[in-house]
Amino acid sequence: MASPIRRLMKDLRHLRGAHRELTKDRRELKEDRRELKQDRRRLERQRDAFEDARKELKGDRKDLSHLRDARRARLAQVDERRQALEAAYDATIDPLTGQGDPALATQLEALGARRQKLVDSFDARLDGKQQEIAGGVAGLARGRERLEDTRREVRQDKREVRGDRREIARDKERVKDVRRRALDHLRPAEYRMGLRQTNRARRALGLDPVDHVIRPGRRVVGYVNGSPRPIRVVSVGNGEALRADAARAYKKMVKAAHRAGVSLSAVSGFRSMAEQRRLYQLYLSGQGNLAAPPGYSNHQGGVAVDLGGVGGYGTRAFAWLSANAGRFGFRNTVSGEYWHWTYGVSG
Ligand SMILES: [Zn+2]
């Protein structure tokens, strides 16, 4: 069996490691979310460009159809004029020579040349339009592929973000586990470590410093109604201690609450005279919660515990305590403090 100090130091090392891992995974999540955001913005831009290209292609197709209509109409006009000219020329044909009016013949020839020019010009424009359309179709196909690629990337980014979140949840669980273990090992270790090392360990665990190390299972000076008396305190977890009989009852109560789905912890248990003096000074200067004058808090008798996990008067946890704490000898004794429960007082 390792010494309590070595056990605690190992816990604190693990806790630091777990915190580092959590920090790393949080940073990764931040990066992956940034990437997801960027890829989503890119997808949006590509979608807009694709829509624009599709609209342009639609416009080009409409232009092509208008151009074809215009070509048909212009040529019909020219052909009508040519038929009229031909009829006029035929009417002037001399049956002996077989020749018609030469002026009309020149006009017919000119009209033929103009028709050819019209055809050439329309066909060139039609050709250009068709090439534009072919280019647009190819562009749309490329755009669709790009969109598909980006969509895949966004899906991949989302998967990564989900993975990071799962990882972080696991890290948090681990931090909680390691911290719980360290808190269980704190009390047995701290009276051997002395005050300075104890407070360093407490800081690492996010607890308030103490100015007096409690010897678990040993006699300490407790106070009841202002008079000192020796009491025996033992650890109740979370770095806190209670008078031995109150601690036994408290542990039974926490177990019963746990079975009922209510999770309780000790936030503040036994206080030394120095701790109560400090809390009372904080209260007087307006920086702390209500605290009894030194010597008069039932925390100093080792019989009061401030419970974490209650959450308020209207909660399920408070209802459970109201119905059950009495069986274990605990009562809620300070009005306005739903967290403060005292052992062994009669109502
Ligand atoms: Zn209290």
Residues whose N, C-alpha, C, O or C-beta is under 5 A from the ligand:
A	BS01	ZN	D306 H340
